[in-house]
Amino acid sequence: MPNSTQDQPRSSTAATTPHRMRGRLRTTVLVIGFAIAMLVTNAVAAAMRSPVPALIIGPALAVAMVALYRWAGKHVERRRVSDLAPGSSVRHLLLGVAGGVALSAVTVAILAVFGAYTITGWGSLAGALAVVGMMCAIAVSEEVFFRGIVFRLLRGRWGAGVALGASAVLFGLVHLLNPGASLWGAVAIAIEAGLMLGAAYLATGSLWLAIGLHFGWNVATVGIFGTVTSGAEARDSLVTAVTSGPEWLSGGSFGPEGSVVAVLVCSAATFLFLLMARRRGQLSAGR
């Protein structure tokens, strides 16, 4: 007679193998698909120079990315997309934008005190508005991919610590593709932005907060204070400005994001978000 105690595990293993393969295929499709969507969105956004098309196309691309994420969550992953829940969207988004602008302002103010940032004249409101439209698309597409896809999937499999570290490193490495990029710039971005945005997502479970922080920082750094961001060329802004001094202080060609000042300022925010996550039990939670 066949041994039922031996047959059962074999049958169970055979049944779960196709399920695991489907799960891995689904994960691969999600990562590759959203990576392509992010790259295309960013390329289109970066090409926009005029405020009118930027303020129309940029938000439209952002809405499309959010819709794609919700659709994939519901129909591909078959989960409730709670990290983009509309209930807390406005509050978290506004808090994030205010926080991002404040962090950028503190960073630039410290640079100015040490003579590394100087305003040279007035810029253009139209140019600043074009930056707003462009950054709508970029902030949403990058947060959906790096936090909504990469961070979330890594956390579900290996926990919060691995998700924070790995998603931050990947975020920094991608910025090596930017003009004027450097190894230190990539490290700085990984620490100040990759860790901070991941910690904000971890603490609240909301992509809206991370999107707001990302958007507020970029708009303030480029559109208001007129500096280079992540090595990308400077755009029109409300004021024209120059950064000078040693690269560790000014950030050099990478802009203030390559400055030790930005790393320290944003690391303070990361620490606060991690404290919040710890109080809420999110650091030990697998999902």
N, C-alpha and C positions, 0 to 999 in steps of 0.2 A: 504493500500500500504506500502511496505517496505520503511524505511527511508534511502535514499541513503547516507546522510551525516553521518549516524552511521555505515552503512555497509562498507563504504570505508576504515576506519581505521582498522576494523577487518580483512578485506581482505589483507590490506597492512601488518599487523602484522603477519598474517598466512604465507604470502609469504616470509617475511624476516626471520622468525624463522629458517627454514632449512638452509638459507644462513649463519646465525650467527653460527649455529651448525657446519656447514662445516668449517667456519673460525676458530672456536675454536679447532676443530679436527686437522686442518692443522697446527695450531700453536703448539699444543701438540706433534704432530708427528715430527715437525721440532726440537723442543727443546730436546725431548728425543733422537731422531735419531742422532743429532749432539753431544749431550753429550756422547753418547756411542762411536761415532766415535772419539771424542777427547780422551776419556779414553783409548781406544784400541791403538790409535796412540801413546800416551804418554808412555804406557806400553811397546810397542815394541821398541820405541826410547830409553827408559831408560835402556833396556837390552843390548844395543849395546856398546861394549867396544873397538873393533878393528876399526882403522880408515877407512880401505877399505870398509867393509860393511856399516859402519856408513855414509860415504860420498856418498854411493849409495842409501841405503835404506831410510836414513833421508830425503834427497831432494825428493825422489820418494813419500814418504808419504805426504810431504808438497804439492806436485803437485796434488796428489790424493784428498787431502782435499780441495784445491782451486777449482778443477774440480767439486767436489761434491757440493760445495757451489753455484757455478755458475749454475749447473744443477738444483738444488733445487729452486734457485731464478727464473729461467726461466720456469720450468715445474710445480713446486708445488705452488709457490707464484705468478707466472705469472707477474713478475716485471723485470725491467731493472736493472741488477746487476752493478750499477755505482760505488759502493765502491771498486770493484776490477777491475776497468777499466784498460786495458793495456796501455793507453796513458800516464798516470802519474806514472805507476808502478815503473820504474827504478829510477826516480827522488825521489819519496817519500820513496822507499825502501832504497836507499843509504843515504838519509838524516836521516832516522830513525836509520839505523845501526850506522852512525857516532854519532848521538845524544845519543844513548844507550851506546856506548863505552865511550863517553865523560862523561856522568853522572856517570858511574861506576868508571872511572878514578878519577874524582873529589872526589867521596865518599871515595875511597881507599886512595887517597892522604891525605885527612883530617884525616882519621883513623891513617895513618902512622905518621903524625905530632904529634898526641897525644899518640903515642906509642902503639896503638891498633892493628897495622898491621906490621908484620915483614917478610921480605923475608928470607928464610932459605937456598935456593939453587936453582939449575936448575932442571927443570922438563923434559918433553918430548914433542917434536913436534908432534909425532904420537898421543899422548894422547890428545893434544889440538885440533888436526884435528878431532878426534873422537867426541869431545865436539861440534865442529862446525856442524857435520852431525846430531848429536842428537838434537841440539837446533833448527835446521831447521824445524824439524817435530813438536817439542813442541811449538815453537813460533807461527807457522802458525795455528796449531790445536786449541790452546787456544784463539788466537785472533779471529779466525773464529767463535768459539762458544761464547765467552764472549762479544765480541764487535759486530761481524757480526750478531749473532742471538739474544742473551739476551739483549744487550744494544739497538740495533735497534728496536726490538719489543716493549720493554718497552717505548722507546722514542715515538714511533708511537702512543701508547695508553695513556701514562700519562705525556709525556714531557721530556725535557732534564734533569731537576733537579732530578726527580725520577729515570731516567735511569742511570745517573751518580752514584747516591748513592747506588741504589739497586744492580747494576752490580758490583760495587766495593766491597760491602759487600759479595756478593756471591763469588767473586774472592778470597777474604781473607779467607772465610770459607772453600773453597776447599783445601787450602794450610794447613789446620789443619790435613789433611790426611798424610802429609809428615813426614818422620822420624825427630825427634828433634823439631817438631812443638810446638808452645805455643800459648796461647791466644794473648799475645802481638805481637808475630810474625805475626799472622793472621791480627791483626789490622794494623800493619805496612805495610804489603803487600797491604791491602785494600786501604790505604792512598797513599802510594808512587807509587804503580803500577796500582791498579784498577782505581783510579781517574785520574792518568796521562795518561794512555793509552786510557781511555774513553774520556778524554778531547782532546787528539790528534785526535781521530776518529771524534769527534764532530766538531772540528775546520776545518778539511780538507775534511771530508766525505770520507776519504781514509783508507781502512784497511791496505794498504801497509805501511803507515807511522807507524801505531801501531805495525805491524809485525816487521818492521825494528828496532824500539825502543826495543821491547821485545827481539829480537834476539841479538842485539848489547850488551845490558845489560848482558844477560845470558852468552854469549861467553866471554866477557871481565871479568866478575866476576869469572867465573869458569875456562875457558880455558886459560886466560892470567894471571890473578892475583892469581889463585889457592886457592880460598876460597870456603866455603860451600854456596850453594844457596837454600834458602827456607827450610833449615833443611836437605836437601838431602845430602848424603855422598859426600865428596870431590872426584874429579876425577883427573886424570893426567892433567897437564897443563904446560905452558911454564916455570913457576917458581913454586917452593914449598914455601908455606907461612903459617904462623900461625897468628891467631887473639887472643888477650888477653885483660884483663882489665874488668871493670864492664860491665855487659850485656847491659845496656842502651847505652853504647858507642860502644862496639865491636859487639853486636848482639848475643853473646853467641853461643850456638849450632845451632842457626837458621842462622848464618852467617851475613854478613854485611847488608842484607835486614832487619834484626831485629834491626838495629842500628838507633838511633835518627838522626844520620848524614844522612843516606840514606833517611829518611822521609823528612828532611828539604831540601836536594838537589833536590829530585824529586818533592817536593811540589812547589819549585820555577818554575820548568818546567811546572807543572800543571797550575800554575797561568798565565804563558805566553800563554799557549794554550787556556785557558778560555778567556783571553783578545782577542785573535785572533777570537775565536768563537763569542764573543760579537760583535766585529766590523763587522763580516760577518752576523750577525743576526741569528746565529744558536741557541742561548740560548733560544730564545722565539719561534723558529719554532717547530711545532709539529712533523715534519718529515724531 
